[in-house]
Amino acid sequence: MSNLLIAVVALVAIGLALWRLLAPFDGVTVSQATVGERTPATVYRPAGEGAAPTVLIAHGFAGSQQLMQPFALTLARNGYIAVTFDFLGHGEHPLPLTGDITRVEGATRSLLDQMADVARFARGLPRSDGRLGLLGHSMASDIIVRFAQQTPEPIVGTVAVSMFAPTVSAETPENLLVIVGGLEPQALLNAAKRAVALKPGVEEPSPGEIYGSFSDGSARGWRIADGVEHIGVLYSQESLTAARDWLNRSFGRKSRAGAVVWGPWILLLVLAAAAFARPAFTLLPAVREAPTGAGIGWRRAWPVVVIPAVATPLVLWLLPTNFLPLLVGDYLAAHFGLYGLLTALALWYVGRGRDIAAPTPPLPWARFALAAAAVAAYAILAVGVPIDRFFISFWPIPERLPLIAALFAGTLPFFLADEWLTRGPQHARGAYPATKAAFLVSLMAAAGLDLEQLFFLFIIVPVMVLFFVVFGLFSRWSYKATGHPAVAGVANALIFAWAIAVTFPMVQQ
C-alpha cells in the first residue's frame, strides 16, 4: 500500500509540474534552426503579427540553450523575439570549441565570430524590426560585452548575468544592466558594482538604481537577486523581472507579462520522477537472496573514507589530466577513477581481502545485467529526459558517445568500490552520505589547488549534491530489491559518465 500511495502521489506531482512548465508556452511559437557552421538555435516568437525587437540570449560555460529558456519565454511573452543557441563545443553543437581558452585571440575569438553569425540571423528573422538586444550568463557575459563593443551594428540594451567582463568601460556597452546572485562569489558582486562605478561621478552605486539615460545609451545599473547562486540566478523571479524591465526601457516599450519561474517546478518534476522509482524498483529481479557488501563498521571504515579524499587531489595535482577533448570533464574522470581505486585498495587492506572477495555462489549474470540496465534506463529516461527538456542538454549527440565510454571507465571504479563499502550487514550507519560528502570535499580541495583550471568545480557542487541525493535513493531502493550493491554501482557509474560527457564543452586546442 505504501508503494501504491507513493506511485499515485508521484504521478500527480509529475502531472502538476508538467502543467506548470508547459503553461508559459501558450501564446509563444517555438521553432528550431541551424545557423552558420552547424550552430543549433531556437527562436521564440510572441503571438501577434507586428514587428518586434529581438534579444539574443547566450548561455555560460558548460551550459546549453535549454538553461536560458526562462529568459527566452519571459521575453517572448512580453513581445520580444528571443533567440537562444549552443556555443561551439556546448550542448548539441557538433563542433568543438577551438583555440586556447586562456587567450582572447583563441577561444574567445571563435565565440565572438559565432555570435556574429547568430546576430545576423537574429536581425534578419521574419517580424524582427532590426533592433537587437543581448543577454548572457557567466562566460557569455564577457562575450556579449565584447560583441556589443566591437559590432558596427547598434546594440540597444545589454543584460549581463553573473558578469565577469574586463573590457567594460565607462561608455560601453550601452544601456548595461548587471545581475548577480546574492549567494555568488564576492568577486562577481564586486564586478557588478564596479561596472556601474566606472561612470563619472558614481562612486558608491546602489543596487536597483539607474545611472544615466536610456535615450542616449548611457544607462547603467546593477541588481542583486537575493538567495540564489550561479545557476539559481537564471531561475530567480528578480533576475527575470529585472531583465524584462531593463530591456523595456532600453527599447522604449511597455509590457508586464509575468516572469516564467521554472525552478521549483523543475525540481518537483525531477524529485517526483525519482520517487516513482521506489515502487518501480520492486519489480527488479533478485540477484542475491541475502544482501551482500563489505558490511564493515566505522572502526574499520573511517580510513577507507578519509584516505582517498585526501590523497586523490594531491596525486592528481602532480599529474597531467588533459587526456580527453572535454574541458574539466577529463579531470573529473581521473578524480573518480583514482578515488575509486584508492577506495578499493583501502577496503582490501582493512579486510585483508576477506570483505571484497568474490561472493559465492557465482553471480547470476543475466539477472544482474537486467537489473543494472533497468536502473540505468529508468534514470536516463525518467530523470534525464525532463532535464534535457526543461533544464540543460542531456541527450548526447553522436560526437559525445565515445566520451561517455571513456568517462565510464573512470566513474565505474568509484561507484563499484563506494557501493560495496557502504552496503552489507552491519555496515557503518551514515556511511553512504559520508562518502559522498568526502568526495565533494575532495573535489573542492582539487579546485583550490588549481583555481585557474578547475574553478568550475566549485560551481557544479549544487548539481552534484542533487545527483548524489537522487541517485543515492536509486541505489538504496535497487539494493533492497536485488541484494547486490554492484547493480547500482554499474548504473550510477553510467549515469554520471553520461551527465559529465554531455555537459562539459568539447575542445580542440
C-alpha positions as CSV (number, residue, x, y, z in Angstrom):
1,M,0.0,0.0,0.0
2,S,2.8,2.4,0.7
3,N,4.4,1.8,-2.7
4,L,0.9,2.3,-4.3
5,L,0.5,5.6,-2.4
6,I,4.0,6.8,-3.4
7,A,3.2,5.9,-7.1
8,V,0.0,7.9,-7.1
9,V,1.4,10.9,-5.3
10,A,4.5,10.9,-7.7
11,L,2.3,10.7,-10.8
12,V,0.1,13.6,-9.5
13,A,3.2,15.7,-8.8
14,I,4.6,14.9,-12.3
15,G,1.4,16.0,-13.9
16,L,1.3,19.2,-11.9
17,A,4.9,20.0,-12.6
18,L,4.5,19.4,-16.4
19,W,1.4,21.6,-16.4
20,R,3.2,24.5,-14.8
21,L,6.3,24.0,-17.0
22,L,4.3,23.8,-20.3
23,A,1.9,26.7,-19.5
24,P,4.3,29.5,-20.4
25,F,4.5,28.2,-24.0
26,D,0.8,29.3,-24.6
27,G,1.0,32.3,-27.0
28,V,4.6,31.6,-27.9
29,T,5.7,30.0,-31.1
30,V,8.9,28.0,-30.8
31,S,11.0,26.9,-33.9
32,Q,14.4,25.3,-34.4
33,A,17.1,26.4,-36.8
34,T,20.7,25.8,-37.8
35,V,22.8,28.9,-38.1
36,G,26.1,29.3,-39.9
37,E,28.5,26.4,-39.3
38,R,26.0,24.0,-37.7
39,T,25.0,26.1,-34.7
40,P,21.7,24.8,-33.2
41,A,19.4,27.7,-32.4
42,T,15.8,28.1,-31.1
43,V,13.5,31.1,-31.9
44,Y,10.8,32.1,-29.5
45,R,8.2,34.3,-31.2
46,P,5.4,36.2,-29.4
47,A,1.8,35.9,-30.6
48,G,0.7,38.6,-33.0
49,E,1.6,39.9,-36.4
50,G,3.5,43.1,-35.7
51,A,7.3,43.7,-35.9
52,A,9.2,43.3,-32.7
53,P,12.8,43.8,-31.4
54,T,15.0,40.7,-31.0
55,V,17.0,39.7,-28.0
56,L,20.0,37.3,-28.5
57,I,20.4,35.1,-25.4
58,A,23.7,33.3,-24.6
59,H,24.5,30.6,-22.1
60,G,27.5,30.2,-19.9
61,F,30.4,27.7,-19.6
62,A,29.2,24.0,-19.6
63,G,25.6,25.3,-20.2
64,S,23.3,24.9,-23.2
65,Q,20.4,26.9,-24.7
66,Q,17.9,24.9,-22.6
67,L,19.4,26.6,-19.5
68,M,18.2,30.0,-20.8
69,Q,14.6,29.1,-21.6
70,P,13.1,31.1,-18.6
71,F,14.6,34.3,-20.0
72,A,13.6,33.4,-23.6
73,L,10.0,32.6,-22.6
74,T,9.7,35.6,-20.3
75,L,10.8,38.0,-23.1
76,A,8.7,36.3,-25.8
77,R,5.6,36.6,-23.6
78,N,6.5,40.3,-23.3
79,G,6.5,40.9,-27.0
80,Y,10.2,40.2,-28.0
81,I,11.6,37.7,-30.4
82,A,14.1,35.7,-28.3
83,V,16.9,33.6,-29.9
84,T,18.9,31.1,-27.9
85,F,21.8,28.9,-29.3
86,D,24.5,26.5,-28.3
87,F,28.1,27.8,-28.3
88,L,30.8,25.8,-30.0
89,G,31.5,22.6,-28.1
90,H,28.5,23.1,-25.9
91,G,25.1,21.4,-25.8
92,E,24.2,19.8,-29.1
93,H,26.7,21.8,-31.2
94,P,28.7,19.1,-33.0
95,L,31.9,21.1,-33.5
96,P,34.4,21.6,-30.7
97,L,35.5,24.9,-29.2
98,T,38.8,25.8,-30.8
99,G,41.7,27.9,-29.6
100,D,43.4,28.5,-26.3
101,I,40.7,29.2,-23.7
102,T,43.1,31.5,-21.8
103,R,43.7,33.9,-24.7
104,V,41.4,36.4,-26.3
105,E,42.6,35.6,-29.7
106,G,42.0,31.9,-29.0
107,A,38.6,30.5,-27.9
108,T,37.1,34.0,-27.2
109,R,37.6,35.0,-30.9
110,S,35.9,31.8,-32.0
111,L,32.9,32.5,-29.8
112,L,32.7,36.1,-31.0
113,D,32.7,35.0,-34.6
114,Q,30.0,32.6,-33.8
115,M,27.9,35.2,-32.1
116,A,28.3,37.5,-35.1
117,D,26.7,34.8,-37.3
118,V,23.8,34.3,-34.9
119,A,23.3,38.0,-34.5
120,R,23.0,38.4,-38.3
121,F,20.5,35.5,-38.3
122,A,18.5,37.1,-35.4
123,R,18.3,40.6,-37.1
124,G,17.0,39.0,-40.3
125,L,14.2,36.9,-38.8
126,P,10.7,37.5,-40.1
127,R,8.9,40.1,-38.0
128,S,12.1,41.4,-36.5
129,D,12.3,45.2,-36.6
130,G,16.1,45.0,-36.9
131,R,16.8,46.2,-33.4
132,L,18.9,43.9,-31.2
133,G,19.5,43.4,-27.5
134,L,21.9,41.0,-25.8
135,L,21.6,38.8,-22.7
136,G,24.4,36.5,-21.5
137,H,25.3,34.5,-18.4
138,S,28.7,33.9,-16.8
139,M,31.1,33.1,-19.7
140,A,28.7,34.6,-22.2
141,S,28.7,37.9,-20.2
142,D,32.2,38.5,-21.4
143,I,31.3,37.5,-25.0
144,I,28.2,39.8,-25.2
145,V,30.1,42.8,-23.8
146,R,32.9,42.3,-26.2
147,F,30.5,41.8,-29.1
148,A,28.5,44.9,-28.2
149,Q,31.7,46.9,-28.1
150,Q,33.0,45.6,-31.4
151,T,30.0,45.2,-33.7
152,P,29.3,48.1,-36.1
153,E,25.5,47.5,-35.7
154,P,23.9,49.1,-32.7
155,I,23.0,47.1,-29.7
156,V,20.1,48.7,-27.9
157,G,20.5,47.1,-24.5
158,T,22.7,44.6,-22.8
159,V,21.9,42.4,-19.7
160,A,24.9,40.6,-18.2
161,V,24.1,37.9,-15.6
162,S,26.9,36.8,-13.2
163,M,29.2,39.0,-15.2
164,F,33.0,38.9,-15.4
165,A,33.9,41.2,-18.3
166,P,37.3,43.0,-18.1
167,T,36.6,45.2,-21.1
168,V,33.6,47.1,-19.7
169,S,34.3,50.8,-19.8
170,A,32.6,53.9,-18.6
171,E,30.9,54.3,-22.1
172,T,30.5,50.8,-23.4
173,P,28.4,48.7,-23.8
174,E,25.4,51.0,-24.0
175,N,22.5,50.6,-21.6
176,L,24.2,47.9,-19.5
177,L,22.5,46.1,-16.6
178,V,24.4,43.6,-14.5
179,I,22.5,41.0,-12.4
180,V,24.3,38.9,-9.8
181,G,23.0,36.3,-7.4
182,G,23.2,37.1,-3.7
183,L,25.0,33.8,-3.0
184,E,27.5,34.1,-5.7
185,P,31.2,34.7,-5.0
186,Q,32.1,38.1,-3.8
187,A,34.3,38.7,-6.9
188,L,31.1,38.7,-9.0
189,L,29.3,41.0,-6.7
190,N,32.3,43.4,-6.8
191,A,32.4,43.1,-10.6
192,A,28.7,44.1,-10.9
193,K,29.2,47.1,-8.6
194,R,32.5,48.1,-10.4
195,A,30.8,48.2,-13.8
196,V,28.4,50.9,-12.6
197,A,31.1,52.8,-10.6
198,L,33.1,53.3,-13.8
199,K,30.6,56.0,-14.8
200,P,31.9,59.5,-14.0
201,G,30.5,60.9,-10.7
202,V,29.3,57.5,-9.5
203,E,31.3,56.3,-6.5
204,E,29.0,54.0,-4.5
205,P,26.3,52.8,-6.8
206,S,23.3,51.3,-5.1
207,P,21.7,48.1,-6.4
208,G,18.4,48.8,-8.2
209,E,19.3,52.4,-9.0
210,I,19.6,53.5,-12.6
211,Y,22.5,55.9,-13.5
212,G,22.5,57.7,-16.9
213,S,19.9,57.9,-19.6
214,F,18.4,55.2,-21.8
215,S,17.8,57.7,-24.6
216,D,21.5,58.3,-25.3
217,G,22.6,54.8,-24.3
218,S,24.4,55.8,-21.1
219,A,22.0,53.9,-18.7
220,R,23.8,51.6,-16.3
221,G,22.7,49.6,-13.2
222,W,23.2,46.5,-11.2
223,R,20.8,44.2,-9.3
224,I,21.2,41.5,-6.7
225,A,18.9,38.5,-6.9
226,D,18.6,37.5,-3.3
227,G,19.1,34.0,-2.1
228,V,20.4,32.4,-5.3
229,E,23.8,31.2,-6.6
230,H,25.4,30.9,-10.0
231,I,22.7,28.6,-11.5
232,G,19.7,29.7,-9.4
233,V,20.2,33.3,-10.7
234,L,18.8,32.1,-14.0
235,Y,15.6,31.0,-12.4
236,S,15.1,33.9,-10.0
237,Q,11.9,36.0,-10.4
238,E,14.0,39.0,-9.5
239,S,16.5,38.3,-12.3
240,L,13.8,37.7,-14.9
241,T,11.8,40.7,-14.0
242,A,14.8,43.0,-13.9
243,A,15.9,41.8,-17.3
244,R,12.4,42.4,-18.7
245,D,12.1,45.9,-17.2
246,W,15.6,46.9,-18.3
247,L,15.1,45.8,-21.9
248,N,11.6,47.5,-22.0
249,R,13.2,50.8,-21.0
250,S,16.1,50.3,-23.5
251,F,13.7,49.7,-26.4
252,G,11.1,52.2,-25.2
253,R,8.4,49.5,-24.7
254,K,5.8,48.8,-22.0
255,S,4.8,45.2,-21.1
256,R,4.1,43.5,-17.9
257,A,3.6,39.8,-18.6
258,G,4.9,37.9,-15.6
259,A,8.3,36.2,-15.3
260,V,8.5,32.5,-16.1
261,V,9.6,31.0,-12.8
262,W,10.6,27.4,-13.6
263,G,13.0,26.5,-10.8
264,P,10.6,24.9,-8.2
265,W,8.7,23.0,-10.9
266,I,11.8,21.5,-12.5
267,L,12.9,20.4,-9.0
268,L,9.4,18.9,-8.3
269,L,9.4,17.1,-11.7
270,V,12.8,15.5,-11.1
271,L,12.1,14.6,-7.5
272,A,8.7,13.1,-8.4
273,A,10.2,11.0,-11.2
274,A,12.9,9.9,-8.7
275,A,10.2,9.0,-6.1
276,F,8.3,6.9,-8.6
277,A,11.4,4.7,-8.8
278,R,10.7,3.3,-5.3
279,P,7.6,1.3,-6.4
280,A,9.1,0.7,-9.8
281,F,12.3,-0.9,-8.5
282,T,10.3,-3.5,-6.5
283,L,10.0,-5.2,-9.9
284,L,13.8,-5.7,-10.3
285,P,15.0,-9.3,-10.2
286,A,16.7,-10.5,-7.1
287,V,20.5,-11.0,-7.6
288,R,21.3,-12.3,-4.1
289,E,18.9,-13.9,-1.7
290,A,20.9,-12.4,1.3
291,P,22.1,-8.8,0.8
292,T,25.8,-8.6,0.3
293,G,28.5,-5.9,0.6
294,A,31.5,-5.1,2.8
295,G,29.4,-4.7,5.9
296,I,32.1,-3.1,8.0
297,G,31.6,-0.7,10.9
298,W,33.1,2.8,11.3
299,R,36.1,1.4,13.3
300,R,37.4,-0.1,10.0
301,A,35.6,2.1,7.5
302,W,36.8,5.6,8.5
303,P,40.3,5.2,6.9
304,V,38.7,3.9,3.7
305,V,36.6,7.1,3.6
306,V,39.3,9.5,4.5
307,I,42.4,8.3,2.7
308,P,41.0,8.6,-0.9
309,A,39.6,12.0,-0.1
310,V,42.9,13.4,1.0
311,A,45.2,11.5,-1.5
312,T,43.3,11.9,-4.7
313,P,43.6,15.7,-5.2
314,L,47.2,15.7,-4.1
315,V,48.2,12.9,-6.5
316,L,46.3,14.4,-9.5
317,W,47.8,17.8,-8.7
318,L,51.2,16.4,-9.8
319,L,49.9,14.6,-12.9
320,P,48.6,15.8,-16.2
321,T,44.9,15.2,-16.6
322,N,44.1,16.7,-20.0
323,F,43.7,13.4,-21.8
324,L,40.2,13.9,-23.3
325,P,38.8,16.6,-25.6
326,L,36.4,17.6,-22.8
327,L,37.2,20.6,-20.7
328,V,37.2,19.8,-16.9
329,G,35.4,16.5,-17.8
330,D,38.7,14.7,-18.2
331,Y,39.8,15.8,-14.7
332,L,36.5,14.5,-13.2
333,A,37.1,11.2,-14.9
334,A,40.6,11.0,-13.4
335,H,39.3,12.0,-10.0
336,F,36.5,9.4,-10.0
337,G,38.9,6.7,-11.3
338,L,41.8,7.3,-8.8
339,Y,39.4,7.8,-5.9
340,G,37.7,4.5,-6.7
341,L,41.0,2.6,-7.0
342,L,42.2,4.0,-3.7
343,T,38.9,3.1,-2.0
344,A,39.2,-0.5,-3.3
345,L,42.8,-0.8,-2.1
346,A,41.9,0.6,1.3
347,L,39.0,-1.8,1.5
348,W,41.2,-4.7,0.7
349,Y,43.8,-3.6,3.2
350,V,41.4,-3.2,6.2
351,G,39.8,-6.5,5.4
352,R,42.9,-8.2,4.1
353,G,40.8,-9.3,1.1
354,R,38.1,-11.0,3.0
355,D,35.4,-8.3,2.7
356,I,35.9,-7.8,-1.1
357,A,36.5,-11.4,-2.1
358,A,34.3,-12.7,-5.0
359,P,31.0,-13.7,-3.5
360,T,29.8,-17.3,-3.7
361,P,27.7,-18.8,-5.1
362,P,28.6,-17.5,-8.6
363,L,26.8,-14.3,-9.7
364,P,23.7,-14.8,-11.8
365,W,25.0,-12.6,-14.6
366,A,21.8,-12.4,-16.6
367,R,19.7,-11.2,-13.7
368,F,22.5,-8.8,-12.7
369,A,22.8,-7.3,-16.2
370,L,19.0,-7.0,-16.4
371,A,18.7,-5.2,-13.1
372,A,21.6,-2.8,-13.8
373,A,20.3,-2.0,-17.3
374,A,16.8,-1.3,-15.9
375,V,18.1,1.1,-13.2
376,A,20.2,2.9,-15.7
377,A,17.4,3.1,-18.3
378,Y,15.0,4.4,-15.7
379,A,17.4,7.1,-14.6
380,I,18.2,8.2,-18.2
381,L,14.6,8.3,-19.4
382,A,12.6,9.3,-16.3
383,V,15.1,11.8,-15.0
384,G,17.3,12.6,-18.0
385,V,14.5,13.4,-20.5
386,P,12.9,16.0,-18.2
387,I,16.3,17.5,-17.5
388,D,17.0,17.7,-21.3
389,R,13.7,19.3,-22.0
390,F,13.5,21.9,-19.2
391,F,17.0,22.4,-17.7
392,I,20.1,21.6,-19.6
393,S,21.2,19.4,-22.6
394,F,21.3,15.8,-21.5
395,W,20.7,13.8,-24.7
396,P,24.1,13.1,-26.4
397,I,24.9,13.9,-30.0
398,P,26.9,11.2,-31.8
399,E,30.2,13.1,-31.2
400,R,29.8,12.6,-27.4
401,L,29.2,8.9,-27.4
402,P,32.9,8.0,-27.3
403,L,33.3,10.4,-24.4
404,I,30.6,8.6,-22.4
405,A,32.5,5.4,-22.8
406,A,35.8,6.9,-21.8
407,L,34.3,8.6,-18.7
408,F,32.5,5.3,-17.7
409,A,36.0,3.8,-17.4
410,G,36.7,6.5,-14.7
411,T,33.4,6.5,-12.9
412,L,33.0,2.7,-12.7
413,P,35.8,2.1,-10.1
414,F,34.4,4.8,-7.8
415,F,30.8,3.7,-7.8
416,L,31.6,-0.1,-7.5
417,A,34.0,0.5,-4.6
418,D,31.8,3.0,-2.9
419,E,28.6,0.9,-3.2
420,W,30.5,-2.2,-1.8
421,L,31.9,-0.1,1.1
422,T,28.6,1.4,2.2
423,R,26.4,-1.7,1.9
424,G,26.1,-5.1,3.5
425,P,25.3,-6.5,7.0
426,Q,26.4,-4.3,9.9
427,H,27.6,-1.5,7.5
428,A,28.6,1.8,9.1
429,R,25.5,3.9,9.8
430,G,25.6,7.0,7.7
431,A,28.4,5.8,5.5
432,Y,26.7,6.4,2.2
433,P,26.2,10.2,2.7
434,A,29.6,10.4,4.4
435,T,31.4,9.0,1.4
436,K,29.7,11.4,-1.0
437,A,30.5,14.4,1.3
438,A,34.1,13.3,1.4
439,F,34.2,13.1,-2.4
440,L,32.8,16.6,-2.8
441,V,35.3,18.0,-0.2
442,S,38.0,16.2,-2.2
443,L,36.8,17.9,-5.4
444,M,36.8,21.3,-3.8
445,A,40.3,20.7,-2.5
446,A,41.4,19.8,-6.1
447,A,39.8,23.1,-7.3
448,G,41.6,25.0,-4.6
449,L,44.9,23.5,-5.7
450,D,44.4,24.6,-9.3
451,L,41.9,27.5,-9.4
452,E,42.7,28.6,-12.9
453,Q,41.9,25.3,-14.5
454,L,39.3,23.8,-12.0
455,F,37.4,26.7,-10.6
456,F,34.2,25.5,-12.3
457,L,34.2,22.5,-9.9
458,F,33.0,24.9,-7.2
459,I,30.1,26.0,-9.3
460,I,28.8,22.4,-10.1
461,V,28.8,21.3,-6.4
462,P,25.0,22.1,-6.0
463,V,24.2,19.9,-9.1
464,M,26.5,17.2,-7.8
465,V,24.7,17.2,-4.4
466,L,21.3,16.9,-6.2
467,F,22.6,14.0,-8.3
468,F,24.1,12.2,-5.3
469,V,20.8,12.5,-3.4
470,V,18.6,11.3,-6.3
471,F,20.8,8.5,-7.5
472,G,21.6,7.6,-3.9
473,L,17.9,6.9,-3.4
474,F,18.1,4.8,-6.6
475,S,21.0,2.9,-5.0
476,R,19.1,2.2,-1.8
477,W,16.0,1.0,-3.5
478,S,17.7,-1.1,-6.1
479,Y,19.9,-2.7,-3.4
480,K,16.8,-3.5,-1.3
481,A,15.3,-5.3,-4.3
482,T,18.4,-7.0,-5.8
483,G,20.6,-7.6,-2.7
484,H,23.7,-6.7,-4.6
485,P,25.5,-3.2,-4.4
486,A,27.1,-3.6,-7.8
487,V,23.7,-3.2,-9.6
488,A,23.6,0.5,-8.5
489,G,27.4,0.7,-8.9
490,V,27.2,0.0,-12.6
491,A,24.0,2.0,-13.2
492,N,25.2,5.1,-11.3
493,A,28.6,5.0,-13.0
494,L,27.0,5.1,-16.4
495,I,24.6,7.9,-15.3
496,F,27.4,10.1,-14.0
497,A,29.6,9.4,-17.0
498,W,26.7,10.3,-19.3
499,A,26.0,13.5,-17.4
500,I,29.6,14.7,-17.4
501,A,30.1,13.8,-21.1
502,V,27.1,15.7,-22.3
503,T,27.6,18.7,-20.0
504,F,31.2,19.9,-20.4
505,P,32.4,21.5,-23.5
506,M,34.2,19.6,-26.2
507,V,37.5,21.4,-27.1
508,Q,40.2,21.3,-29.7
509,Q,43.4,23.3,-29.0
